[in-house]
Amino acid sequence: MKTTIKYELVINEAFRSALNYDTPDEQINEFICFLGRHIGSDRIYIFEDCDERHGTDNTYEWCAEGVIPEIDALQNVDMDIIDWWYETFSKGESVIVADVEAIKEEHPVSYDMLKAQNVENVVVCPLYYKDEIKGFFGVDNPPKGDFKGLITFMDMIGTLLISFLKLRNSFIKSNKLAKLSSYSSLAKIYESMHFINVQTKKYHIVKTTSQLTENWEKDAAKMEEYEIRDDFCGHVRHIIEKMCMESQLEEIYAFIDISTLEERISGKNSIIHEFIHKKIGWCRSRFIPVDYDENGKLLHVLFCIECIEEEKKRENRLLYLAQTDLMTGLYNRGSGEKIISDLLKQRTGGLLCLIDCDKFKTINDTYGHSVGDKVIIAIAEILQKSCRDNDVILRLGGDEFAIFMPGMLQKTSAEKFFDRLFGNIRQIDITEMRGKRIEVSLGACFYHESEEVSFDYLYRKADRAMYQGKKKRGYSATIYEE
């Protein structure tokens, strides 16, 4: 299951990358280039067959750096040279040549052709779509290993490749029905897709799902394929009102406003807006320009909605890991310093405190580093318990912590905080330390908003105060004075 999700994510990103281009040929080339870079092969290619001349043509090709392109030489290749490939395809299977030397005796012509291209191993999957598209999709010299897994990946890719090729043919034939049909295949990664005439506001529902639209769009399933409907704006506003919180509506209405779409999308491959669906979480809506009229005015667009809840969860998890000290759950030095620096730039006055554990090395040497870790975690928990919700607490490293307390500008208030903090720290009881108490030293300095200063500037002041406080024994707090 995890492998399938990984494949789907790669294909999703390849499809997104392809949509950055305007023409189907550019999209197909970008799609296989993206996949080629991901797979790590020498060459990826598409061959399309012509039954009338019993030949097959290399129509698209991506080559890794330093690999010689073969596309010009591989035109109108006699299908009999690789007839055994087609026999394999007819059985519903793909071709796997793990070592080209293994086919030298049984298929000498194919062997010579592959050797001339410096192919050591190859995996090939069929591409069939009724009578319109027929050929294969191949990968030369993929990384040795899980060829069956690669076949699964390529089978998933094949559906989109067929869709891209069909889309290309629809452009060539200027057949709008064929073009809309291909969008149905491309819509697989979306919860819904609409094909819209920007100038008339008429639209087709290419795809919709009950998960996204629930009961109010069930009639979409009953409509004739590609039935044209009027008033896209009214239709989509009705859906948005059902999906979204009232607080989001104003921004979404502005995004779906067709009257301003041409100006907003000018020069772009797509525009997006993210919102929260009441049922399924984070979603992303997207307008993609399709074509323009003879005067260069925007004519058709795709309006797509996709669920990105899992993507948001991954983003939030990565953001959390980037900002958090994993041992204590506090801000790490980089993220904590940035938050404090932003407050200082806004001239937010307050108190900066530095705290460290006295004789922490002795604790590690006497009781072991696991006990030292417990001490750090316990101090972090006390800092969170003792501070206010808007105070910024971070672990600078080792046994050193920092706190910035916005709005605390009076010495008497600071001293009350120190007493409360020290009282809480005195309550820490680490079993392995057998009653020995943890002692800390604290150095602090005020920032009175008089000038713009840096975190480092305040840190140096608080550090000097701590240096003075270290001369006292246990639970000392010293405020910097000029």
C-alpha positions in Angstrom: 0.0 0.0 0.0 2.8 2.4 0.9 4.6 1.6 -2.3 1.4 2.4 -4.3 1.0 5.7 -2.5 4.6 6.6 -3.3 4.0 5.8 -7.0 0.9 7.9 -7.0 2.7 10.8 -5.5 5.5 10.7 -8.1 2.9 10.4 -10.9 0.9 13.3 -9.4 4.0 15.5 -9.3 5.0 14.5 -12.9 1.5 15.4 -14.1 1.6 18.7 -12.3 5.0 19.5 -13.9 3.6 18.6 -17.3 0.7 21.0 -16.9 3.2 23.9 -16.7 3.5 23.6 -20.5 0.9 24.7 -23.1 0.9 22.1 -25.8 0.3 18.3 -25.6 3.7 17.6 -27.1 5.5 19.7 -24.5 3.4 18.1 -21.7 4.3 14.6 -22.9 8.0 15.4 -23.1 8.0 17.0 -19.6 6.0 14.1 -18.2 8.5 11.4 -19.4 11.5 13.7 -18.5 10.2 14.0 -14.9 9.8 10.2 -14.7 13.1 9.6 -16.2 14.9 11.7 -13.6 12.9 9.9 -10.9 13.5 6.3 -12.1 17.2 6.9 -12.8 17.4 5.1 -16.2 19.4 5.9 -19.3 16.4 6.4 -21.6 12.6 6.5 -21.6 10.6 6.4 -24.8 7.2 6.0 -26.4 6.7 4.0 -29.6 3.5 4.4 -31.6 2.5 1.7 -34.1 1.3 2.0 -37.7 -0.5 -1.2 -38.7 -0.8 -0.1 -42.3 3.0 -0.1 -42.8 3.6 -2.7 -40.2 6.1 -0.4 -38.5 6.5 1.5 -35.2 7.9 5.0 -34.6 9.8 6.4 -31.7 7.7 9.5 -31.1 8.9 10.7 -27.7 12.3 10.1 -25.9 14.1 11.3 -22.8 17.8 10.6 -22.4 20.0 10.9 -19.3 23.0 13.2 -19.5 25.7 11.6 -21.7 23.3 9.1 -23.3 23.1 9.3 -27.1 19.5 10.0 -28.4 18.1 7.3 -30.7 14.8 8.8 -31.7 15.9 9.9 -35.2 17.2 6.5 -36.0 14.2 4.5 -34.6 11.5 5.5 -37.1 9.4 3.0 -39.0 11.0 0.1 -37.2 9.8 -3.2 -38.6 7.5 -4.7 -36.0 8.8 -8.2 -36.9 12.1 -7.3 -35.3 10.4 -7.3 -31.9 7.4 -9.6 -32.7 8.1 -11.5 -29.5 7.4 -8.3 -27.6 4.0 -8.1 -29.2 3.3 -11.8 -28.4 4.1 -11.0 -24.8 1.8 -8.0 -24.9 -1.0 -10.1 -26.3 -0.9 -12.3 -23.2 -1.5 -9.2 -21.0 2.1 -9.1 -19.9 5.0 -6.7 -20.1 8.6 -7.4 -21.4 11.4 -7.7 -18.8 14.9 -8.3 -20.1 17.0 -8.4 -17.0 20.2 -9.1 -19.0 20.3 -8.5 -22.7 22.9 -11.3 -23.1 20.1 -13.8 -22.2 18.3 -13.2 -25.5 21.4 -13.4 -27.7 20.6 -16.9 -29.0 16.8 -16.8 -29.0 16.3 -13.3 -30.4 19.5 -12.3 -32.2 18.0 -9.4 -34.3 16.6 -7.8 -31.1 19.9 -8.5 -29.3 21.9 -6.7 -32.0 19.5 -3.7 -32.0 19.6 -3.3 -28.2 23.4 -3.8 -28.0 23.9 -1.1 -30.6 22.1 1.2 -28.3 24.2 0.1 -25.3 21.2 -1.4 -23.6 22.0 -3.9 -20.9 18.5 -4.4 -19.5 15.1 -3.1 -20.6 11.5 -3.0 -19.3 8.7 -2.4 -21.8 4.9 -2.0 -21.2 2.2 -2.0 -23.9 0.1 1.1 -24.7 -3.3 0.2 -26.1 -6.3 2.4 -26.5 -8.9 0.7 -28.7 -7.7 1.3 -32.3 -6.6 4.8 -31.9 -3.3 4.5 -30.0 -1.2 1.4 -30.1 2.4 1.0 -29.1 4.6 0.6 -26.1 6.4 2.6 -23.4 10.0 1.5 -22.5 12.8 2.1 -20.0 16.4 1.3 -20.9 18.9 0.4 -18.2 16.8 1.1 -15.1 18.4 0.5 -11.8 18.8 -3.3 -11.3 16.5 -4.7 -8.6 12.7 -4.7 -8.4 11.7 -5.0 -12.1 8.2 -6.2 -11.1 7.8 -3.1 -9.0 8.9 -1.0 -11.9 6.2 -2.7 -14.1 3.6 -1.8 -11.6 4.8 1.8 -11.7 4.8 1.8 -15.5 1.3 0.3 -15.7 0.1 3.3 -13.6 2.0 5.7 -15.9 0.5 4.0 -19.0 -3.0 5.3 -18.3 -1.8 8.9 -18.2 0.4 8.5 -21.2 -2.6 7.2 -23.2 -4.5 10.2 -22.0 -1.7 12.6 -23.1 -1.5 10.9 -26.5 -5.2 11.0 -26.9 -5.2 14.6 -25.9 -2.6 15.3 -28.6 -4.6 13.6 -31.2 -7.7 15.5 -30.3 -5.8 18.8 -30.8 -4.6 17.5 -34.2 -8.1 16.5 -35.3 -9.7 19.6 -33.7 -12.3 17.2 -32.2 -13.7 18.8 -29.0 -15.5 15.7 -27.9 -12.2 13.7 -28.0 -10.5 16.4 -26.1 -13.1 16.4 -23.3 -12.9 12.6 -23.2 -9.2 12.8 -22.6 -9.7 15.2 -19.7 -11.8 12.5 -18.1 -8.7 10.4 -17.9 -6.5 13.2 -16.7 -9.1 14.0 -14.0 -8.2 10.9 -12.0 -6.0 12.9 -9.5 -8.8 15.4 -8.9 -12.0 15.2 -6.9 -13.8 17.3 -9.5 -13.0 18.8 -12.9 -15.1 21.2 -15.0 -14.5 22.3 -18.6 -15.6 25.9 -19.0 -16.2 28.4 -21.8 -15.0 31.6 -20.2 -16.8 33.7 -22.7 -20.3 32.1 -22.5 -20.1 30.7 -18.9 -21.3 27.3 -20.3 -19.6 24.3 -18.8 -19.2 20.5 -18.9 -18.8 18.4 -15.7 -15.9 16.2 -16.6 -15.7 14.6 -13.2 -17.2 14.9 -9.8 -17.2 12.7 -6.6 -19.8 12.3 -3.9 -17.0 12.7 -1.3 -16.5 16.3 -2.5 -20.1 17.3 -3.4 -22.3 15.0 -1.3 -26.0 14.8 -2.2 -26.4 18.1 -3.9 -24.5 17.0 -7.1 -25.9 13.5 -7.4 -27.8 14.5 -10.5 -24.4 14.9 -12.2 -24.2 11.1 -12.4 -27.5 11.0 -14.4 -26.4 13.6 -17.0 -25.5 12.6 -20.5 -21.8 12.4 -21.1 -20.4 15.9 -21.7 -23.8 17.5 -21.5 -23.4 21.3 -21.8 -24.8 23.3 -18.9 -25.3 27.1 -18.4 -24.1 29.5 -15.7 -20.9 28.0 -14.3 -20.7 30.9 -11.8 -24.1 30.1 -10.2 -23.3 26.4 -10.2 -19.9 26.6 -8.5 -21.1 29.2 -6.0 -23.8 26.8 -4.9 -21.2 24.0 -4.4 -18.8 26.3 -2.6 -21.5 27.5 -0.1 -22.1 23.9 0.8 -18.4 22.9 1.1 -16.9 25.9 2.9 -17.1 27.8 6.2 -18.7 31.2 5.9 -15.5 32.9 6.8 -13.8 31.6 3.7 -16.5 32.5 1.2 -15.3 36.0 0.3 -11.9 34.9 -0.8 -13.2 31.9 -2.7 -15.9 34.0 -4.5 -13.1 36.3 -5.7 -11.1 33.3 -7.0 -13.9 31.7 -9.0 -15.0 35.1 -10.5 -14.9 34.3 -14.2 -15.1 38.0 -15.2 -11.6 38.7 -13.8 -10.0 35.3 -14.6 -8.3 36.3 -17.9 -6.4 39.1 -16.2 -5.4 37.0 -13.2 -4.3 34.0 -15.2 -2.4 36.0 -17.9 1.1 34.6 -18.4 0.5 31.8 -16.0 0.1 28.0 -16.5 -2.4 27.9 -13.7 -3.7 29.7 -10.6 -4.6 28.1 -7.3 -6.5 28.8 -4.1 -6.5 26.6 -1.0 -9.5 26.2 1.3 -10.8 23.9 4.0 -13.7 21.6 3.1 -16.1 21.0 5.9 -15.8 17.2 5.5 -12.5 16.2 3.9 -10.2 19.0 5.1 -7.8 21.0 3.0 -8.5 21.3 -0.7 -6.9 23.1 -3.6 -8.9 24.7 -6.4 -7.1 25.4 -9.7 -7.9 27.2 -13.0 -5.9 25.9 -16.0 -6.1 27.7 -19.3 -6.9 25.4 -22.2 -7.1 27.5 -25.4 -7.6 31.0 -26.8 -9.8 32.3 -29.6 -8.6 33.8 -32.8 -8.2 37.2 -31.2 -6.0 35.9 -28.4 -8.8 36.0 -25.8 -9.1 33.3 -23.2 -11.7 30.8 -24.4 -11.7 27.6 -22.4 -10.3 26.7 -18.9 -10.4 23.7 -16.6 -11.6 24.2 -13.1 -10.3 21.5 -10.8 -10.5 20.7 -7.1 -8.2 18.2 -5.4 -7.9 17.1 -1.8 -4.6 18.0 -0.2 -5.3 17.1 3.4 -2.5 14.5 3.5 -0.1 16.9 1.7 -0.9 19.5 4.4 -0.3 17.0 7.2 3.1 16.2 5.7 3.9 19.9 5.3 2.9 20.6 8.9 4.9 17.7 10.2 8.0 18.8 8.3 7.5 22.4 9.6 7.1 21.1 13.1 10.3 19.0 12.8 12.2 22.0 11.3 11.1 24.3 14.2 11.1 22.1 17.2 13.8 20.7 19.5 12.8 17.0 19.4 14.0 16.2 23.0 12.0 18.9 24.7 9.3 20.0 22.3 10.4 23.6 22.7 11.4 25.8 19.8 14.9 25.0 18.5 17.5 27.7 18.3 16.9 28.7 14.7 13.1 29.0 14.9 13.1 30.5 18.4 15.7 33.2 17.5 13.7 34.1 14.4 10.5 34.6 16.3 12.2 36.8 18.9 14.0 38.7 16.2 10.7 39.4 14.5 9.3 40.7 17.8 12.4 43.0 18.2 11.9 44.3 14.7 8.4 45.2 15.7 9.8 47.1 18.7 8.1 44.7 21.1 9.6 45.4 24.5 10.2 42.6 27.0 12.6 40.6 29.1 15.2 38.1 27.6 16.3 35.4 30.0 19.1 32.8 29.7 18.9 29.8 31.9 21.3 26.9 32.3 21.8 24.0 34.7 24.6 24.4 37.2 27.3 21.7 37.0 25.5 19.8 34.3 28.6 18.0 33.2 28.9 16.6 36.7 25.4 15.2 36.5 26.2 13.5 33.2 29.5 12.1 34.6 28.0 10.9 37.8 24.6 9.6 36.8 25.0 9.0 33.0 23.7 10.8 29.9 20.3 9.3 30.1 19.8 11.0 33.5 21.2 14.2 32.0 18.5 14.0 29.3 15.8 13.6 32.0 17.1 16.8 33.7 16.9 18.8 30.4 13.4 17.5 29.7 12.3 18.3 33.3 13.6 21.8 33.1 11.9 22.3 29.7 8.6 21.2 31.3 9.0 23.6 34.2 9.7 26.5 31.8 6.5 25.8 30.0 4.6 25.5 33.2 6.0 28.7 34.6 5.7 30.9 31.5 2.7 32.6 29.9 1.2 31.5 26.6 2.7 34.3 24.6 6.2 33.8 26.0 8.8 32.4 23.5 10.7 29.5 25.0 13.6 27.8 23.2 16.4 25.4 23.8 19.6 27.0 22.7 21.5 23.7 23.0 22.9 21.4 25.7 21.5 22.6 29.1 21.0 26.2 27.9 17.5 27.7 27.4 16.2 31.1 26.6 12.9 32.9 27.2 11.6 36.1 25.7 8.7 37.6 27.7 6.9 40.3 25.7 5.6 43.2 27.8 7.6 42.3 31.0 9.4 45.6 31.6 9.4 46.0 35.4 12.1 44.6 37.7 9.6 43.7 40.4 7.5 41.6 37.9 10.7 39.9 36.7 11.8 39.1 40.2 8.4 37.5 40.9 8.8 35.4 37.8 12.3 34.3 38.9 10.9 33.3 42.3 8.1 31.3 40.8 10.4 29.6 38.3 13.0 28.7 40.9 10.3 27.4 43.2 9.0 25.1 40.5 12.5 23.9 39.6 13.2 23.0 43.3 10.3 20.6 43.0 12.0 18.5 40.2 12.8 15.0 41.6 14.9 12.7 39.4 14.8 9.3 40.9 18.3 8.3 39.8 19.7 11.4 41.5 18.5 10.1 44.9 17.3 13.4 46.3 20.0 15.7 44.9 18.3 18.9 43.6 18.8 20.6 40.3 20.1 24.1 40.5 20.1 26.7 37.7 21.5 30.1 37.0 19.7 32.8 35.1 20.9 36.0 33.4 18.4 38.5 32.0 18.2 41.9 30.3 15.3 44.3 29.5 14.5 45.7 26.0 12.6 48.9 26.3 11.8 49.6 22.7 14.1 52.6 22.5 15.9 51.3 19.5 16.1 48.4 17.1 18.4 45.8 18.4 19.3 42.2 17.4 18.8 39.0 19.3 22.6 38.6 19.5 22.9 42.0 21.2 20.4 41.1 23.9 21.9 37.6 24.2 25.3 39.1 25.0 23.9 41.3 27.7 22.0 38.4 29.3 25.0 36.2 29.1 27.2 38.8 30.9 24.5 38.9 33.6 24.6 35.1 33.9 28.4 35.1 34.2 28.0 37.4 37.2 25.3 35.2 38.6 27.4 32.1 38.3 29.6 33.5 41.1 26.7 32.9 43.5 25.6 29.4 44.6 22.4 28.0 43.2 19.2 29.6 41.9 20.8 32.9 41.1 19.1 35.4 38.9 20.9 38.5 37.7 19.5 41.3 35.6 22.0 43.1 33.4 22.8 46.7 34.3 25.0 49.1 32.4 
